[in-house]
Amino acid sequence: ARTLTRLKEQGATEFYLGETATLITRCMSQQGGVMQASDLIEYSPVVREPLRGDYKGYEVISMPPPSSGGAHLIQMLNLLEPLPLTFLEAGSSESYHLIAEAMCLAFADRAEYLGDPAFTDVPIDGLISKQYADSLRKKISRLSHQRDTKAGEPRKFEQEHHTTHLCVVDAEGNAVSLTATINTPFGTGITVPGAGILLNNEMDDFVTNPGKPNFFGLVGKPVNEVEAGKRPLSSMTPTIVVKDDKPYLLAGGAGGPKIITATLLTILNALDFHMNIQLAVDFPRIHQQWTPDKLICEKEVVVDVREALQAKGHLVEAGPYGSYVQAILADTLKGGWWGAADGRSNGQAKGF
């Protein structure tokens, strides 16, 4: 409470220059950390343009690198756009299989190419290119899972030249989709003495050793190795889908790499399968992140669907999903908005 009071009275600079900064650096020193006062003094946020794509007539606006979420959400939507998901029906082994294959291809590219764009050349235009998706889609078989998936070549399509999520829409139609994270539950587990705040463990999102999995089982290449001043790769996917130049659907979530796939599924459930927003959020989920090469299905995915996916070559693992989505959908008939908090968590949808 004293920390929050200082921030209220002195503003954001207190965190970087004031007593809170002193408490943090003292704690880091006592814990054997390398952070110094100059690191806080010299830090400044970077404002980047969001990524933009389109899906079946909707504009999709999402987070750019160093988050991988927006790039791969748009990439997966591009891969799935011409596929007959609505015909195959929500929750069927056929639709889940196609979605899982798109996930696998996207996460293979994530490991290969994504990092802080200030330090590495991220082929973002290629990754979100429709033409690149068309070339990758040839790897998807309706009948079987492709094992040993390799990253694609998005550069060919470059143009020349615990995590928390909230969605808010106001009476004027202004919309915000916001994700904040300390990475895993309770971050480092270290509370700064005298400040009452937890230190995050976002450093785990860096690659400490190429090929070595992090907490979430993700692997990466040297483009995402630890380097002074570099921001780590993340999976945050705060997203706004626009229809007729107005916000139509807001979504995002928590859950490490499963944020990306859970946000994707929520959007597909609402746009392709025409679910109301609460059902779109709560509907049983799958997750495929390339490595380890397994398809995680929530236990609510019915057994015969899991068996059919297994028959297509997926290594199916049933268990808790571990992602939590919050979303808002416009009511185009009556006006206003429908909000949905994930039934897997303790979030809430509220109108004020």
C-alpha positions as CSV (number, residue, x, y, z in Angstrom):
1,A,0.0,0.0,0.0
2,R,2.9,2.4,0.8
3,T,4.4,1.6,-2.6
4,L,1.1,2.3,-4.4
5,T,0.8,5.6,-2.4
6,R,4.2,6.7,-3.5
7,L,3.4,6.0,-7.1
8,K,0.1,7.8,-6.8
9,E,1.8,10.9,-5.3
10,Q,5.0,11.0,-7.3
11,G,4.1,9.3,-10.6
12,A,5.9,6.7,-12.7
13,T,9.3,8.2,-12.2
14,E,9.2,7.1,-8.5
15,F,9.4,3.5,-9.7
16,Y,12.5,4.2,-11.7
17,L,14.2,6.9,-9.6
18,G,12.7,6.9,-6.1
19,E,12.4,4.8,-3.0
20,T,10.8,1.9,-4.9
21,A,13.8,1.8,-7.3
22,T,16.2,1.7,-4.3
23,L,14.3,-1.1,-2.6
24,I,14.3,-3.2,-5.9
25,T,18.0,-2.8,-6.6
26,R,18.9,-3.5,-2.9
27,C,16.8,-6.7,-3.1
28,M,18.4,-7.7,-6.4
29,S,21.9,-7.2,-4.9
30,Q,21.0,-9.3,-1.8
31,Q,19.7,-12.1,-4.1
32,G,22.8,-12.2,-6.2
33,G,21.1,-10.4,-9.2
34,V,22.9,-8.2,-11.7
35,M,20.3,-5.4,-12.0
36,Q,21.6,-2.0,-11.0
37,A,20.1,1.4,-10.4
38,S,21.2,2.5,-13.9
39,D,19.1,-0.2,-15.5
40,L,16.0,1.3,-14.0
41,I,17.0,4.9,-14.8
42,E,17.8,4.1,-18.4
43,Y,14.7,2.0,-19.1
44,S,12.0,3.4,-21.3
45,P,9.0,1.7,-23.0
46,V,8.9,1.3,-26.7
47,V,5.7,2.1,-28.6
48,R,5.3,-0.1,-31.7
49,E,2.7,-0.2,-34.4
50,P,0.3,-3.2,-33.9
51,L,0.1,-5.9,-36.5
52,R,-2.8,-5.9,-38.9
53,G,-4.3,-8.8,-40.9
54,D,-7.7,-9.7,-42.2
55,Y,-9.8,-12.8,-41.8
56,K,-13.0,-13.4,-43.8
57,G,-13.8,-9.7,-44.1
58,Y,-12.8,-8.8,-40.5
59,E,-9.7,-6.8,-39.7
60,V,-7.5,-8.3,-37.0
61,I,-5.3,-6.0,-34.9
62,S,-2.8,-7.6,-32.5
63,M,0.5,-7.3,-30.7
64,P,3.8,-7.0,-32.6
65,P,7.2,-8.5,-31.6
66,P,8.8,-9.0,-29.2
67,S,5.5,-10.8,-28.5
68,S,5.0,-13.7,-30.9
69,G,1.3,-13.7,-30.3
70,G,0.0,-11.3,-32.9
71,A,2.2,-12.6,-35.7
72,H,1.3,-16.2,-35.2
73,L,-2.4,-15.5,-34.6
74,I,-2.6,-13.8,-37.9
75,Q,-0.5,-16.5,-39.6
76,M,-2.8,-19.3,-38.3
77,L,-5.9,-17.4,-39.3
78,N,-4.3,-17.0,-42.8
79,L,-3.6,-20.7,-42.9
80,L,-7.2,-21.6,-41.9
81,E,-9.1,-19.0,-43.8
82,P,-9.9,-21.1,-47.0
83,L,-10.4,-24.4,-45.1
84,P,-14.0,-25.6,-44.5
85,L,-14.1,-25.3,-40.7
86,T,-17.8,-24.4,-40.5
87,F,-18.7,-27.4,-42.6
88,L,-16.6,-29.7,-40.5
89,E,-18.3,-28.3,-37.3
90,A,-16.8,-27.1,-34.0
91,G,-15.3,-29.8,-31.9
92,S,-15.0,-32.4,-34.6
93,S,-11.8,-34.4,-35.1
94,E,-11.6,-33.0,-38.6
95,S,-11.7,-29.4,-37.6
96,Y,-9.4,-29.9,-34.6
97,H,-6.9,-31.7,-36.8
98,L,-6.7,-28.8,-39.3
99,I,-6.4,-26.2,-36.5
100,A,-3.7,-28.3,-34.8
101,E,-1.7,-28.5,-38.0
102,A,-1.9,-24.7,-38.4
103,M,-0.7,-24.3,-34.8
104,C,2.2,-26.7,-35.4
105,L,3.4,-24.8,-38.5
106,A,3.2,-21.5,-36.7
107,F,5.1,-22.6,-33.6
108,A,7.9,-24.1,-35.8
109,D,8.3,-20.6,-37.3
110,R,8.1,-19.0,-33.8
111,A,11.1,-21.0,-32.6
112,E,13.1,-20.1,-35.7
113,Y,12.4,-16.5,-36.3
114,L,10.9,-14.6,-33.4
115,G,12.9,-12.3,-31.0
116,D,13.3,-8.7,-30.1
117,P,13.1,-6.8,-33.5
118,A,15.6,-4.3,-32.1
119,F,18.2,-7.0,-32.0
120,T,17.2,-9.4,-34.8
121,D,15.6,-9.1,-38.2
122,V,12.1,-10.6,-37.7
123,P,10.5,-11.4,-41.0
124,I,7.2,-10.1,-39.8
125,D,5.7,-9.1,-43.2
126,G,6.4,-12.6,-44.5
127,L,5.0,-14.4,-41.5
128,I,1.7,-12.6,-41.8
129,S,1.6,-12.7,-45.6
130,K,-1.4,-14.4,-47.2
131,Q,1.0,-15.7,-49.9
132,Y,3.2,-17.3,-47.3
133,A,0.2,-19.0,-45.7
134,D,-0.8,-20.3,-49.1
135,S,2.7,-21.9,-49.5
136,L,2.6,-23.4,-46.0
137,R,-0.9,-24.8,-46.4
138,K,0.4,-27.3,-48.9
139,K,2.0,-29.1,-45.9
140,I,-1.4,-29.7,-44.3
141,S,-3.0,-33.1,-45.0
142,R,-6.7,-33.7,-44.2
143,L,-5.8,-37.3,-43.3
144,S,-2.7,-37.3,-41.2
145,H,-0.4,-35.2,-38.9
146,Q,2.9,-34.2,-40.4
147,R,5.7,-35.2,-38.0
148,D,9.1,-33.5,-37.8
149,T,7.7,-30.2,-39.0
150,K,10.3,-27.7,-40.2
151,A,10.2,-24.0,-40.1
152,G,9.1,-22.3,-43.3
153,E,10.8,-19.6,-45.3
154,P,8.8,-16.4,-44.6
155,R,11.6,-14.1,-45.8
156,K,10.7,-15.0,-49.4
157,F,7.4,-13.2,-48.8
158,E,8.9,-10.0,-47.1
159,Q,7.9,-6.8,-48.7
160,E,10.7,-4.6,-50.0
161,H,11.3,-1.4,-48.0
162,H,0.8,-15.0,-14.7
163,T,-0.4,-13.3,-16.9
164,T,-3.5,-11.2,-16.8
165,H,-5.7,-10.0,-19.6
166,L,-8.6,-7.6,-19.8
167,C,-10.9,-6.2,-22.5
168,V,-12.7,-2.9,-22.2
169,V,-15.2,-1.0,-24.4
170,D,-16.7,2.3,-23.4
171,A,-19.9,4.0,-24.4
172,E,-18.2,5.8,-27.3
173,G,-17.0,2.5,-28.8
174,N,-13.3,3.0,-27.8
175,A,-11.8,-0.4,-27.2
176,V,-8.7,-1.7,-25.3
177,S,-7.3,-5.2,-25.3
178,L,-4.6,-5.4,-22.6
179,T,-2.2,-8.2,-21.4
180,A,0.2,-7.8,-18.5
181,T,2.4,-10.6,-17.2
182,I,4.9,-11.7,-14.5
183,N,5.3,-15.0,-16.5
184,T,4.7,-17.9,-14.2
185,P,2.6,-17.8,-11.0
186,F,4.1,-15.5,-8.4
187,G,7.0,-14.7,-10.8
188,T,10.4,-15.3,-9.2
189,G,8.6,-15.9,-5.8
190,I,10.7,-13.0,-4.4
191,T,9.0,-10.1,-2.8
192,V,11.0,-6.8,-2.6
193,P,11.4,-6.1,1.1
194,G,9.7,-2.9,2.0
195,A,7.9,-2.6,-1.3
196,G,5.4,-5.4,-1.2
197,I,5.8,-6.2,-4.9
198,L,6.8,-9.4,-6.6
199,L,9.7,-9.6,-9.1
200,N,8.8,-11.3,-12.4
201,N,10.7,-14.1,-14.0
202,E,10.2,-13.0,-17.6
203,M,13.9,-13.9,-18.2
204,D,12.7,-17.4,-18.7
205,D,11.2,-16.2,-22.0
206,F,14.7,-15.8,-23.3
207,V,16.7,-18.7,-24.7
208,T,19.4,-19.6,-22.2
209,N,20.7,-22.4,-24.3
210,P,19.5,-23.0,-27.9
211,G,17.3,-26.1,-28.0
212,K,16.8,-26.2,-24.2
213,P,13.1,-25.9,-23.3
214,N,11.9,-23.2,-21.0
215,F,9.2,-23.5,-18.4
216,F,6.5,-23.9,-21.0
217,G,8.4,-26.4,-23.1
218,L,9.2,-23.9,-25.8
219,V,12.6,-24.0,-27.5
220,G,14.3,-21.2,-29.5
221,K,17.3,-20.2,-31.5
222,P,20.1,-17.7,-30.8
223,V,17.9,-14.8,-32.0
224,N,16.2,-14.9,-28.6
225,E,19.3,-15.4,-26.4
226,V,19.9,-13.1,-23.4
227,E,21.5,-9.8,-24.4
228,A,21.9,-6.5,-22.6
229,G,18.9,-4.2,-23.3
230,K,17.0,-6.9,-25.2
231,R,13.4,-7.6,-24.5
232,P,12.4,-11.3,-24.3
233,L,10.0,-13.0,-26.7
234,S,6.5,-13.6,-25.3
235,S,3.2,-15.1,-26.3
236,M,0.9,-12.2,-25.3
237,T,-1.9,-11.8,-27.9
238,P,-4.1,-8.9,-27.0
239,T,-6.3,-8.6,-30.1
240,I,-9.1,-6.4,-31.6
241,V,-11.1,-7.7,-34.6
242,V,-12.7,-4.8,-36.6
243,K,-15.8,-5.0,-38.7
244,D,-17.0,-2.0,-40.8
245,D,-14.3,0.2,-39.3
246,K,-15.6,-0.4,-35.7
247,P,-14.4,-2.8,-33.0
248,Y,-16.3,-6.0,-33.2
249,L,-14.4,-8.6,-31.1
250,L,-11.8,-8.2,-28.4
251,A,-9.9,-11.1,-27.0
252,G,-6.7,-12.1,-25.2
253,G,-5.6,-14.3,-22.3
254,A,-3.2,-15.9,-20.0
255,G,-1.3,-19.1,-20.2
256,G,2.1,-18.9,-21.8
257,P,2.2,-20.2,-25.4
258,K,-1.4,-21.4,-25.0
259,I,-2.5,-17.7,-25.0
260,I,-1.9,-17.7,-28.8
261,T,-3.9,-20.9,-29.5
262,A,-6.7,-20.1,-27.0
263,T,-7.1,-16.6,-28.6
264,L,-7.2,-18.2,-32.1
265,L,-9.8,-20.8,-31.0
266,T,-12.0,-18.1,-29.4
267,I,-11.9,-16.0,-32.6
268,L,-12.7,-19.1,-34.8
269,N,-15.5,-20.2,-32.5
270,A,-17.1,-16.7,-32.8
271,L,-16.5,-16.0,-36.5
272,D,-16.6,-19.5,-38.1
273,F,-18.8,-21.5,-35.8
274,H,-21.1,-18.6,-34.9
275,M,-21.0,-19.2,-31.1
276,N,-22.1,-16.6,-28.6
277,I,-19.0,-15.1,-27.0
278,Q,-19.3,-17.1,-23.7
279,L,-19.5,-20.4,-25.5
280,A,-16.7,-19.3,-27.8
281,V,-14.5,-18.8,-24.7
282,D,-15.6,-21.9,-22.8
283,F,-15.6,-24.4,-25.7
284,P,-13.1,-27.3,-25.3
285,R,-9.6,-26.4,-26.6
286,I,-6.7,-28.0,-28.2
287,H,-3.0,-26.9,-28.3
288,Q,-0.1,-27.8,-30.5
289,Q,3.2,-25.9,-30.2
290,W,5.5,-27.9,-32.5
291,T,7.8,-29.1,-29.8
292,P,7.1,-31.3,-27.9
293,D,5.2,-32.7,-30.8
294,K,2.0,-33.6,-29.0
295,L,-1.6,-32.4,-29.2
296,I,-3.0,-31.4,-25.9
297,C,-6.8,-31.8,-25.7
298,E,-8.9,-30.7,-22.8
299,K,-10.6,-33.6,-21.1
300,E,-13.9,-32.1,-22.4
301,V,-12.9,-33.0,-25.9
302,V,-14.9,-36.2,-26.3
303,V,-13.1,-39.5,-26.4
304,D,-14.0,-40.5,-30.0
305,V,-12.7,-37.2,-31.3
306,R,-9.4,-37.8,-29.4
307,E,-9.2,-41.3,-30.8
308,A,-9.8,-40.0,-34.3
309,L,-7.0,-37.4,-33.9
310,Q,-4.8,-40.2,-32.6
311,A,-5.6,-42.2,-35.7
312,K,-4.4,-39.3,-37.9
313,G,-1.0,-39.5,-36.3
314,H,-1.3,-37.0,-33.5
315,L,0.2,-37.9,-30.1
316,V,-2.8,-36.9,-28.1
317,E,-2.5,-35.9,-24.4
318,A,-5.7,-35.2,-22.4
319,G,-5.4,-32.9,-19.5
320,P,-6.0,-29.4,-18.1
321,Y,-5.4,-26.8,-20.7
322,G,-4.0,-24.0,-18.6
323,S,-5.1,-20.9,-20.5
324,Y,-7.7,-18.3,-19.6
325,V,-9.4,-16.0,-22.1
326,Q,-11.4,-12.8,-21.6
327,A,-13.4,-11.5,-24.5
328,I,-16.0,-8.9,-25.7
329,L,-18.3,-9.2,-28.8
330,A,-20.4,-6.5,-30.3
331,D,-24.2,-7.2,-30.5
332,T,-24.8,-6.1,-34.1
333,L,-28.6,-6.6,-33.9
334,K,-29.5,-4.8,-30.7
335,G,-26.4,-2.7,-30.1
336,G,-24.2,-2.9,-27.1
337,W,-21.7,-5.6,-26.1
338,W,-21.5,-9.1,-24.7
339,G,-18.7,-9.8,-22.3
340,A,-17.3,-13.2,-21.4
341,A,-14.9,-14.3,-18.7
342,D,-13.3,-17.7,-19.1
343,G,-15.1,-20.4,-17.0
344,R,-11.7,-21.9,-16.3
345,S,-10.7,-19.0,-14.2
346,N,-12.1,-16.5,-11.7
347,G,-12.4,-13.6,-14.1
348,Q,-15.7,-11.7,-14.5
349,A,-17.6,-9.9,-17.2
350,K,-19.0,-6.6,-15.9
351,G,-21.0,-3.7,-17.2
352,F,-20.8,-0.2,-15.7
